[in-house]
Amino acid sequence: KVEPDEEYLGFIAEDVPALVATRDRKGLAAMDIVSVVTQVVKDQQRVIASQKEEIASQRDLIERLGERLAALETKLSL
């Protein structure tokens, strides 16, 4: 490193999955890393969308149950 005061971030080729390392494990395949990260992000987006749908469904159910509870409370207080 030319500038010893500068900090660098990165991976150690020996410590990453073989999927993104070069055959000799002395380097990394940057485009392979990008591909893996892109797929992970896509998968996470699908999970997030599914969770949002489930949350909306649960909110609707809670609202309906609240309305039914209010109706029952009204009947019991008569």
Stockholm file with secondary structure:
# STOCKHOLM 1.0

chainA/1-78         KVEPDEEYLGFIAEDVPALVATRDRKGLAAMDIVSVVTQVVKDQQRVIASQKEEIASQRDLIERLGERLAALETKLSL
#=GR chainA/1-78 SS CCCTTSCCCCCCGGGSCGGGBCTTSSSBCHHHHHHHHHHHHHHHHHHHHHHHHHHHHHHHHHHHHHHHHHHHHHHHHC
#=GC SS_cons        CCCTTSCCCCCCGGGSCGGGBCTTSSSBCHHHHHHHHHHHHHHHHHHHHHHHHHHHHHHHHHHHHHHHHHHHHHHHHC
//
